[in-house]
Amino acid sequence: MQATDGISREQVRQAYQMLLGREPESVEVIDAHRSQHATLSSLADAFIASDEFRQRLGGQRQPAPIGVERGYWAQPTMVEHQVAPEVLDRLAERIRAQWTALGEQDPYWSVLTADKFRSARIDAAALEEFKISGVQAASLIDLTIGRSTRDAPRGVCLELGCGVGRVTRHLSRRFDRVIAVDISPGNLALCRRYMEEESIDNVETVLVRDLADFDALPAFDFFYSVIVLQHNSPPVQRHILQVLLSKLRVGGQYLFQAIADQPGYVFTIDRYLATPSPEMEVHSLPMSAIMQIIRDAGLVLDTARLDTWAGFYGSYTFHGCREG
């Protein structure tokens, strides 16, 4: 199912017709899919994992479309993740523009991509469901620590990609202080309002305008991030992890999720920059790169567990610490 030079526009159009039962919105949307998927299998798996496909089948959640066996035997692909500083800035600006727009137009959907959370459809019941869902994401800390020999984390938690505060609220109960970081002004404004409504006073929100703002962040005791890094291109993911993991204090722990082994995923700088920016991007940073970043930061890796956050094979949750 793999095309020699990637997938064609006609192949993307046919995938829309067969799996979603409709025509694609525009040529720009088609080209965005071509830039993110090197094979028809990769494109099909992304469609099958989507809310639109599940709703077309009656709203029943389908199992992860790519099994462990298929992912295990997948061939390695080209993923460029080291670039010159000026190119890195261009990549970061593209993501910043995307998430500025999402924060203004569809802040809740940008966090959980179900149609009921779209700005045009969300009601009081859906909003309450959205807020409650943060409990499960925060409980990942207890579940992970329970499988390790580490003590429960304390002190200052840095949350990368706090969004509208869905998980932030629950992190604030576990830590003395939470530094809630996000790239979207709109999402961050809603996060601040949410904290005020809940009378939470130990959360500091920080807007990241460019990559240099990550360097200005203070040291912390716990790093938390789920379904965030994947929305950045591989070079940007690499840079963010390098900077933030270096700020972890002695005795501190990290818990973050990233797509590290997505079959069929290809990323080349020239092709990426030549394609229109989609509404939202999903990317993979190779496992080898993540492991090297952890080693270079002088950290210990306790576990890298396959998870279901992305809805397809290749997403992992990483946990470890900086030993004294």
LINBEL-V866738 format. One record per residue. N is the residue number from 0. RES is the residue in three letters. PSI is psi in radians with two decimals (none if undefined). OMEGA is omega in whole degrees, -180 to 180 (* if undefined). Layout:
n=N res=RES psi=PSI omega=OMEGA
n=N res=RES psi=PSI omega=OMEGA
This chain:
n=0 res=MET psi=0.05 omega=-176
n=1 res=GLN psi=2.24 omega=177
n=2 res=ALA psi=2.62 omega=-177
n=3 res=THR psi=-0.76 omega=-179
n=4 res=ASP psi=0.76 omega=-177
n=5 res=GLY psi=-2.96 omega=-178
n=6 res=ILE psi=2.64 omega=-177
n=7 res=SER psi=2.93 omega=176
n=8 res=ARG psi=-0.69 omega=-179
n=9 res=GLU psi=-0.65 omega=178
n=10 res=GLN psi=-0.68 omega=177
n=11 res=VAL psi=-0.77 omega=180
n=12 res=ARG psi=-0.73 omega=180
n=13 res=GLN psi=-0.63 omega=177
n=14 res=ALA psi=-0.70 omega=175
n=15 res=TYR psi=-0.80 omega=-177
n=16 res=GLN psi=-0.78 omega=-175
n=17 res=MET psi=-0.72 omega=-173
n=18 res=LEU psi=-0.62 omega=-177
n=19 res=LEU psi=-0.18 omega=176
n=20 res=GLY psi=0.49 omega=-179
n=21 res=ARG psi=3.02 omega=176
n=22 res=GLU psi=2.61 omega=176
n=23 res=PRO psi=2.72 omega=-175
n=24 res=GLU psi=-0.67 omega=-175
n=25 res=SER psi=2.94 omega=175
n=26 res=VAL psi=-0.60 omega=179
n=27 res=GLU psi=-0.70 omega=177
n=28 res=VAL psi=-0.74 omega=178
n=29 res=ILE psi=-0.82 omega=-179
n=30 res=ASP psi=-0.53 omega=176
n=31 res=ALA psi=-0.73 omega=176
n=32 res=HIS psi=-0.68 omega=179
n=33 res=ARG psi=-0.57 omega=-180
n=34 res=SER psi=-0.41 omega=-175
n=35 res=GLN psi=-0.28 omega=-176
n=36 res=HIS psi=2.15 omega=-180
n=37 res=ALA psi=-0.32 omega=-177
n=38 res=THR psi=2.77 omega=175
n=39 res=LEU psi=-0.57 omega=179
n=40 res=SER psi=-0.75 omega=179
n=41 res=SER psi=-0.76 omega=179
n=42 res=LEU psi=-0.79 omega=-179
n=43 res=ALA psi=-0.72 omega=179
n=44 res=ASP psi=-0.66 omega=178
n=45 res=ALA psi=-0.71 omega=179
n=46 res=PHE psi=-0.74 omega=-178
n=47 res=ILE psi=-0.52 omega=180
n=48 res=ALA psi=-0.15 omega=-174
n=49 res=SER psi=2.72 omega=177
n=50 res=ASP psi=-0.61 omega=-179
n=51 res=GLU psi=-0.73 omega=179
n=52 res=PHE psi=-0.75 omega=-179
n=53 res=ARG psi=-0.69 omega=179
n=54 res=GLN psi=-0.58 omega=178
n=55 res=ARG psi=-0.48 omega=178
n=56 res=LEU psi=0.20 omega=177
n=57 res=GLY psi=0.22 omega=175
n=58 res=GLY psi=0.07 omega=180
n=59 res=GLN psi=2.32 omega=-179
n=60 res=ARG psi=2.26 omega=-180
n=61 res=GLN psi=2.72 omega=176
n=62 res=PRO psi=2.79 omega=179
n=63 res=ALA psi=2.21 omega=-170
n=64 res=PRO psi=-0.46 omega=179
n=65 res=ILE psi=2.02 omega=-179
n=66 res=GLY psi=2.94 omega=-179
n=67 res=VAL psi=-0.72 omega=-177
n=68 res=GLU psi=-0.79 omega=-180
n=69 res=ARG psi=-0.74 omega=179
n=70 res=GLY psi=-0.67 omega=-178
n=71 res=TYR psi=-0.68 omega=-176
n=72 res=TRP psi=0.08 omega=-180
n=73 res=ALA psi=2.54 omega=180
n=74 res=GLN psi=2.53 omega=177
n=75 res=PRO psi=2.64 omega=-179
n=76 res=THR psi=3.01 omega=-180
n=77 res=MET psi=2.11 omega=175
n=78 res=VAL psi=1.85 omega=178
n=79 res=GLU psi=2.22 omega=-179
n=80 res=HIS psi=0.13 omega=174
n=81 res=GLN psi=2.11 omega=-176
n=82 res=VAL psi=2.91 omega=176
n=83 res=ALA psi=2.67 omega=-177
n=84 res=PRO psi=-0.70 omega=-178
n=85 res=GLU psi=-0.57 omega=176
n=86 res=VAL psi=-0.71 omega=179
n=87 res=LEU psi=-0.71 omega=178
n=88 res=ASP psi=-0.67 omega=178
n=89 res=ARG psi=-0.72 omega=179
n=90 res=LEU psi=-0.74 omega=-179
n=91 res=ALA psi=-0.65 omega=180
n=92 res=GLU psi=-0.63 omega=178
n=93 res=ARG psi=-0.76 omega=180
n=94 res=ILE psi=-0.70 omega=179
n=95 res=ARG psi=-0.74 omega=180
n=96 res=ALA psi=-0.72 omega=178
n=97 res=GLN psi=-0.85 omega=-173
n=98 res=TRP psi=-0.37 omega=170
n=99 res=THR psi=-0.76 omega=178
n=100 res=ALA psi=-0.76 omega=-180
n=101 res=LEU psi=-0.69 omega=180
n=102 res=GLY psi=-0.46 omega=179
n=103 res=GLU psi=-0.62 omega=-171
n=104 res=GLN psi=-0.74 omega=-174
n=105 res=ASP psi=1.12 omega=-173
n=106 res=PRO psi=-0.74 omega=-177
n=107 res=TYR psi=-0.71 omega=177
n=108 res=TRP psi=-0.55 omega=-180
n=109 res=SER psi=-0.38 omega=179
n=110 res=VAL psi=-0.87 omega=178
n=111 res=LEU psi=1.91 omega=-170
n=112 res=THR psi=1.07 omega=171
n=113 res=ALA psi=2.47 omega=-175
n=114 res=ASP psi=-0.50 omega=-179
n=115 res=LYS psi=-0.23 omega=179
n=116 res=PHE psi=0.09 omega=175
n=117 res=ARG psi=2.56 omega=-178
n=118 res=SER psi=-0.59 omega=-178
n=119 res=ALA psi=-0.22 omega=-174
n=120 res=ARG psi=-0.39 omega=-172
n=121 res=ILE psi=2.32 omega=177
n=122 res=ASP psi=-3.06 omega=-175
n=123 res=ALA psi=-0.70 omega=-179
n=124 res=ALA psi=-0.75 omega=179
n=125 res=ALA psi=-0.67 omega=179
n=126 res=LEU psi=-0.69 omega=178
n=127 res=GLU psi=-0.70 omega=176
n=128 res=GLU psi=-0.72 omega=179
n=129 res=PHE psi=-0.82 omega=-178
n=130 res=LYS psi=-0.72 omega=-179
n=131 res=ILE psi=-0.54 omega=-178
n=132 res=SER psi=-0.35 omega=179
n=133 res=GLY psi=-0.38 omega=180
n=134 res=VAL psi=-0.80 omega=-178
n=135 res=GLN psi=-0.75 omega=-179
n=136 res=ALA psi=-0.70 omega=179
n=137 res=ALA psi=-0.52 omega=-179
n=138 res=SER psi=-0.25 omega=177
n=139 res=LEU psi=-0.51 omega=178
n=140 res=ILE psi=-0.89 omega=-180
n=141 res=ASP psi=-0.73 omega=-180
n=142 res=LEU psi=-0.74 omega=-178
n=143 res=THR psi=-0.80 omega=179
n=144 res=ILE psi=-0.62 omega=180
n=145 res=GLY psi=-0.39 omega=178
n=146 res=ARG psi=0.04 omega=-177
n=147 res=SER psi=-3.08 omega=176
n=148 res=THR psi=0.18 omega=-177
n=149 res=ARG psi=2.70 omega=174
n=150 res=ASP psi=2.76 omega=176
n=151 res=ALA psi=2.34 omega=-177
n=152 res=PRO psi=2.60 omega=179
n=153 res=ARG psi=-3.11 omega=174
n=154 res=GLY psi=-2.32 omega=-175
n=155 res=VAL psi=2.23 omega=177
n=156 res=CYS psi=2.28 omega=171
n=157 res=LEU psi=2.09 omega=178
n=158 res=GLU psi=2.00 omega=178
n=159 res=LEU psi=2.14 omega=-180
n=160 res=GLY psi=1.01 omega=-177
n=161 res=CYS psi=-0.34 omega=-179
n=162 res=GLY psi=-2.28 omega=-177
n=163 res=VAL psi=0.17 omega=176
n=164 res=GLY psi=0.24 omega=-178
n=165 res=ARG psi=-0.79 omega=180
n=166 res=VAL psi=-0.49 omega=-177
n=167 res=THR psi=-0.76 omega=-179
n=168 res=ARG psi=-0.73 omega=-176
n=169 res=HIS psi=-0.52 omega=174
n=170 res=LEU psi=-0.57 omega=-178
n=171 res=SER psi=-0.40 omega=179
n=172 res=ARG psi=-0.30 omega=-175
n=173 res=ARG psi=-0.38 omega=-174
n=174 res=PHE psi=2.74 omega=178
n=175 res=ASP psi=-0.61 omega=-177
n=176 res=ARG psi=2.51 omega=177
n=177 res=VAL psi=2.24 omega=173
n=178 res=ILE psi=1.85 omega=-175
n=179 res=ALA psi=1.94 omega=-173
n=180 res=VAL psi=2.37 omega=176
n=181 res=ASP psi=2.76 omega=-178
n=182 res=ILE psi=-0.17 omega=-176
n=183 res=SER psi=1.99 omega=178
n=184 res=PRO psi=-0.69 omega=-179
n=185 res=GLY psi=-0.80 omega=178
n=186 res=ASN psi=-0.73 omega=-178
n=187 res=LEU psi=-0.62 omega=177
n=188 res=ALA psi=-0.71 omega=177
n=189 res=LEU psi=-0.61 omega=177
n=190 res=CYS psi=-0.80 omega=179
n=191 res=ARG psi=-0.73 omega=-180
n=192 res=ARG psi=-0.70 omega=179
n=193 res=TYR psi=-0.75 omega=179
n=194 res=MET psi=-0.68 omega=178
n=195 res=GLU psi=-0.74 omega=179
n=196 res=GLU psi=-0.56 omega=180
n=197 res=GLU psi=0.10 omega=180
n=198 res=SER psi=0.71 omega=179
n=199 res=ILE psi=2.13 omega=-175
n=200 res=ASP psi=0.19 omega=-180
n=201 res=ASN psi=0.42 omega=178
n=202 res=VAL psi=2.21 omega=175
n=203 res=GLU psi=2.13 omega=179
n=204 res=THR psi=2.43 omega=-178
n=205 res=VAL psi=2.14 omega=176
n=206 res=LEU psi=2.18 omega=176
n=207 res=VAL psi=1.97 omega=-179
n=208 res=ARG psi=-0.51 omega=177
n=209 res=ASP psi=3.08 omega=-174
n=210 res=LEU psi=-0.48 omega=180
n=211 res=ALA psi=-0.44 omega=-180
n=212 res=ASP psi=-0.45 omega=177
n=213 res=PHE psi=-0.64 omega=180
n=214 res=ASP psi=-0.51 omega=-177
n=215 res=ALA psi=-0.15 omega=-180
n=216 res=LEU psi=2.57 omega=-179
n=217 res=PRO psi=3.00 omega=175
n=218 res=ALA psi=2.77 omega=-177
n=219 res=PHE psi=3.01 omega=-175
n=220 res=ASP psi=-0.29 omega=-179
n=221 res=PHE psi=2.32 omega=178
n=222 res=PHE psi=2.18 omega=-177
n=223 res=TYR psi=2.31 omega=176
n=224 res=SER psi=2.18 omega=179
n=225 res=VAL psi=2.41 omega=-178
n=226 res=ILE psi=0.80 omega=180
n=227 res=VAL psi=-0.97 omega=-176
n=228 res=LEU psi=-0.62 omega=-176
n=229 res=GLN psi=-0.30 omega=179
n=230 res=HIS psi=0.12 omega=176
n=231 res=ASN psi=2.57 omega=178
n=232 res=SER psi=2.74 omega=-175
n=233 res=PRO psi=-0.77 omega=179
n=234 res=PRO psi=-0.62 omega=180
n=235 res=VAL psi=-0.73 omega=175
n=236 res=GLN psi=-0.82 omega=-179
n=237 res=ARG psi=-0.82 omega=-178
n=238 res=HIS psi=-0.80 omega=-179
n=239 res=ILE psi=-0.81 omega=-180
n=240 res=LEU psi=-0.72 omega=180
n=241 res=GLN psi=-0.80 omega=-178
n=242 res=VAL psi=-0.86 omega=-173
n=243 res=LEU psi=-0.72 omega=-180
n=244 res=LEU psi=-0.46 omega=177
n=245 res=SER psi=-0.30 omega=-177
n=246 res=LYS psi=0.01 omega=-179
n=247 res=LEU psi=2.23 omega=-178
n=248 res=ARG psi=2.82 omega=176
n=249 res=VAL psi=2.29 omega=-177
n=250 res=GLY psi=-0.15 omega=-179
n=251 res=GLY psi=2.83 omega=-178
n=252 res=GLN psi=2.80 omega=176
n=253 res=TYR psi=2.60 omega=177
n=254 res=LEU psi=1.85 omega=-180
n=255 res=PHE psi=2.71 omega=-180
n=256 res=GLN psi=2.49 omega=176
n=257 res=ALA psi=2.62 omega=172
n=258 res=ILE psi=1.99 omega=-171
n=259 res=ALA psi=-0.01 omega=-174
n=260 res=ASP psi=1.06 omega=-176
n=261 res=GLN psi=1.97 omega=-179
n=262 res=PRO psi=2.33 omega=177
n=263 res=GLY psi=-0.12 omega=-178
n=264 res=TYR psi=2.29 omega=178
n=265 res=VAL psi=2.43 omega=177
n=266 res=PHE psi=2.05 omega=173
n=267 res=THR psi=2.44 omega=-173
n=268 res=ILE psi=-0.88 omega=-175
n=269 res=ASP psi=-0.79 omega=-179
n=270 res=ARG psi=-0.71 omega=-179
n=271 res=TYR psi=-0.84 omega=-177
n=272 res=LEU psi=-0.31 omega=-180
n=273 res=ALA psi=-0.14 omega=-179
n=274 res=THR psi=2.63 omega=179
n=275 res=PRO psi=2.65 omega=179
n=276 res=SER psi=2.17 omega=179
n=277 res=PRO psi=-3.14 omega=179
n=278 res=GLU psi=-0.71 omega=179
n=279 res=MET psi=2.42 omega=-179
n=280 res=GLU psi=2.65 omega=174
n=281 res=VAL psi=2.20 omega=-174
n=282 res=HIS psi=2.89 omega=179
n=283 res=SER psi=2.35 omega=173
n=284 res=LEU psi=2.15 omega=-174
n=285 res=PRO psi=2.52 omega=179
n=286 res=MET psi=-0.72 omega=-179
n=287 res=SER psi=-0.65 omega=179
n=288 res=ALA psi=-0.74 omega=179
n=289 res=ILE psi=-0.77 omega=179
n=290 res=MET psi=-0.70 omega=180
n=291 res=GLN psi=-0.69 omega=178
n=292 res=ILE psi=-0.76 omega=179
n=293 res=ILE psi=-0.77 omega=179
n=294 res=ARG psi=-0.79 omega=-178
n=295 res=ASP psi=-0.50 omega=179
n=296 res=ALA psi=-0.06 omega=-180
n=297 res=GLY psi=0.48 omega=-176
n=298 res=LEU psi=2.77 omega=175
n=299 res=VAL psi=2.35 omega=175
n=300 res=LEU psi=2.07 omega=177
n=301 res=ASP psi=-0.84 omega=-179
n=302 res=THR psi=2.62 omega=169
n=303 res=ALA psi=1.71 omega=-172
n=304 res=ARG psi=2.29 omega=174
n=305 res=LEU psi=2.30 omega=-177
n=306 res=ASP psi=-3.08 omega=-177
n=307 res=THR psi=0.26 omega=-175
n=308 res=TRP psi=-0.66 omega=-176
n=309 res=ALA psi=-0.26 omega=-180
n=310 res=GLY psi=0.04 omega=177
n=311 res=PHE psi=2.90 omega=-177
n=312 res=TYR psi=2.44 omega=172
n=313 res=GLY psi=-0.10 omega=179
n=314 res=SER psi=2.36 omega=-177
n=315 res=TYR psi=2.62 omega=172
n=316 res=THR psi=2.17 omega=-176
n=317 res=PHE psi=2.36 omega=179
n=318 res=HIS psi=2.42 omega=178
n=319 res=GLY psi=-2.82 omega=-175
n=320 res=CYS psi=3.04 omega=168
n=321 res=ARG psi=1.87 omega=-178
n=322 res=GLU psi=2.64 omega=-179
n=323 res=GLY psi=none omega=*
